[in-house]
Amino acid sequence: MSNDVPFKAQRVTRTATLTLPAPREQAFPLFGPIREAEWAEGWEPTMIFSETPLGEEAGAVFTTRQPDEPDTIWLITQFDPAAFIIEYARVTPGVRTALVTIRCEAAGDVTHASVTYQFTALSEVGNSFVKGFSEIHYRHMMDAWQAAISHTLNTGKRLPHHP
């Protein structure tokens, strides 16, 4: 009989709503894989497959890098510009998976963007990440997104030093 405790994956889901100073027709494209670089410092996707120049289609595949981790593989599972919805599935091999869903709603001259992250661990390292992905951490992350995207929408430039 083995003393090994079987791995039990942990999962966390977090949702926040950003209020962005532009109509959703202007705000929504900034959530695409290429245009995100307009507001997110350090966002450097490597496109693996896309039939469009901006990677804005279901089935587009790209990778990103984080220090001390394997490349994260991203797949756009849903892209519906008429409904202002984009959804990504992403895998950091041996660490975690994530489902990222962004829905933009019109609210007069502003956009309410609902951003949901659902992380599932693939290992004990992933479980540690999931446990650390607290509501407070997510709120700080989303506050930074809102500031950066709002700055880009207002000025056409990226906010310096946005993580």
C-alpha positions as CSV (number, residue, x, y, z in Angstrom):
1,M,0.0,0.0,0.0
2,S,1.4,3.4,-1.0
3,N,1.6,6.3,1.3
4,D,1.3,8.7,-1.7
5,V,-1.7,11.0,-1.4
6,P,-3.5,11.3,-4.7
7,F,-3.4,14.7,-6.3
8,K,-6.6,16.7,-5.9
9,A,-6.9,19.6,-8.2
10,Q,-8.1,22.9,-6.8
11,R,-10.2,25.4,-8.7
12,V,-11.0,29.1,-8.3
13,T,-13.3,31.4,-10.2
14,R,-13.2,35.2,-10.0
15,T,-15.3,37.8,-11.8
16,A,-15.0,41.5,-11.9
17,T,-16.7,44.3,-13.9
18,L,-14.6,47.0,-15.4
19,T,-16.1,50.4,-16.3
20,L,-14.3,51.7,-19.4
21,P,-14.7,55.3,-20.8
22,A,-15.7,54.4,-24.4
23,P,-18.5,52.6,-26.2
24,R,-18.1,48.9,-26.4
25,E,-17.4,49.1,-30.2
26,Q,-14.1,50.9,-29.2
27,A,-13.4,49.0,-25.9
28,F,-14.0,45.4,-27.0
29,P,-11.2,45.1,-29.6
30,L,-8.6,45.8,-26.9
31,F,-9.4,42.4,-25.4
32,G,-8.1,40.6,-28.6
33,P,-4.8,38.8,-28.4
34,I,-2.8,41.4,-30.5
35,R,-4.5,44.6,-29.5
36,E,-4.1,43.8,-25.8
37,A,-0.5,44.9,-26.2
38,E,-1.8,48.5,-26.7
39,W,-2.6,48.7,-23.0
40,A,-0.8,45.8,-21.3
41,E,2.9,46.4,-20.8
42,G,4.9,43.2,-21.3
43,W,2.1,41.4,-23.3
44,E,3.9,39.8,-26.1
45,P,1.9,36.9,-27.6
46,T,3.5,34.7,-30.2
47,M,0.9,33.7,-32.8
48,I,0.9,30.1,-33.7
49,F,-2.2,30.0,-35.9
50,S,-4.6,32.7,-37.0
51,E,-6.5,33.4,-40.2
52,T,-6.8,37.1,-39.4
53,P,-4.0,39.7,-38.8
54,L,-5.2,40.5,-35.2
55,G,-6.0,36.9,-34.2
56,E,-9.6,37.7,-33.6
57,E,-11.3,34.4,-34.4
58,A,-12.4,31.2,-32.7
59,G,-9.6,28.7,-33.1
60,A,-6.7,31.2,-33.1
61,V,-3.7,29.8,-31.1
62,F,-0.8,31.7,-29.5
63,T,1.6,31.4,-26.6
64,T,2.9,33.8,-23.9
65,R,5.8,33.6,-21.5
66,Q,6.0,34.1,-17.7
67,P,9.3,33.9,-15.8
68,D,10.1,30.5,-14.4
69,E,7.2,28.7,-16.1
70,P,6.6,26.8,-19.3
71,D,5.1,28.8,-22.1
72,T,1.3,29.2,-21.7
73,I,-0.7,28.0,-24.7
74,W,-3.9,30.0,-25.5
75,L,-6.8,29.0,-27.7
76,I,-9.7,31.4,-28.5
77,T,-12.7,29.2,-27.9
78,Q,-15.3,31.9,-28.6
79,F,-15.1,35.1,-30.6
80,D,-18.4,36.9,-31.2
81,P,-17.9,40.5,-32.0
82,A,-21.7,41.0,-32.6
83,A,-22.3,40.0,-29.0
84,F,-19.0,41.5,-27.7
85,I,-17.8,38.2,-26.2
86,I,-14.4,36.7,-26.3
87,E,-13.3,33.5,-24.5
88,Y,-9.9,32.0,-24.1
89,A,-8.8,28.6,-22.9
90,R,-5.2,28.5,-21.7
91,V,-2.9,25.9,-20.4
92,T,0.4,26.3,-18.6
93,P,1.7,22.7,-18.9
94,G,2.1,20.9,-15.6
95,V,0.9,23.9,-13.7
96,R,-2.7,25.1,-14.4
97,T,-5.5,25.7,-16.9
98,A,-7.7,28.7,-17.2
99,L,-10.9,29.7,-18.9
100,V,-11.0,33.5,-19.4
101,T,-14.3,35.0,-20.5
102,I,-14.8,38.7,-21.3
103,R,-18.3,40.2,-22.1
104,C,-18.8,43.8,-22.9
105,E,-22.1,45.5,-22.3
106,A,-23.1,49.0,-23.5
107,A,-23.9,51.5,-20.7
108,G,-24.5,54.8,-22.4
109,D,-21.1,56.3,-23.4
110,V,-19.2,53.7,-21.3
111,T,-18.6,50.0,-21.4
112,H,-19.1,47.5,-18.6
113,A,-16.6,44.6,-19.3
114,S,-17.2,41.5,-17.2
115,V,-14.0,39.6,-16.9
116,T,-14.1,36.0,-15.5
117,Y,-11.0,33.9,-14.8
118,Q,-11.5,30.2,-13.8
119,F,-8.2,28.5,-12.9
120,T,-7.8,24.8,-12.3
121,A,-4.6,23.3,-11.0
122,L,-2.7,20.6,-12.8
123,S,-0.2,19.9,-10.0
124,E,0.6,20.9,-6.4
125,V,2.4,23.9,-7.9
126,G,-0.8,24.8,-9.6
127,N,-2.7,24.3,-6.3
128,S,-0.4,26.8,-4.7
129,F,-1.2,29.3,-7.5
130,V,-4.9,28.7,-7.1
131,K,-4.8,29.2,-3.4
132,G,-3.0,32.5,-3.8
133,F,-5.4,33.8,-6.4
134,S,-7.5,35.5,-3.8
135,E,-10.4,37.9,-4.3
136,I,-8.1,40.8,-3.1
137,H,-5.4,39.7,-5.6
138,Y,-8.0,39.6,-8.4
139,R,-9.4,43.0,-7.5
140,H,-5.9,44.6,-7.7
141,M,-5.4,42.9,-11.0
142,M,-8.7,44.2,-12.4
143,D,-8.1,47.7,-11.0
144,A,-4.8,47.7,-12.9
145,W,-6.5,46.5,-16.1
146,Q,-9.2,49.2,-15.7
147,A,-6.6,52.0,-15.2
148,A,-4.5,50.8,-18.1
149,I,-7.3,50.3,-20.6
150,S,-9.0,53.6,-19.6
151,H,-5.7,55.4,-20.1
152,T,-5.3,53.9,-23.6
153,L,-8.9,54.7,-24.5
154,N,-8.4,58.3,-23.3
155,T,-4.9,59.0,-24.7
156,G,-4.2,56.4,-27.3
157,K,-1.0,55.5,-25.4
158,R,-0.1,52.7,-23.0
159,L,0.1,53.5,-19.3
160,P,3.8,53.3,-18.2
161,H,4.7,50.5,-15.9
162,H,1.5,48.5,-16.0
163,P,2.1,44.9,-14.9
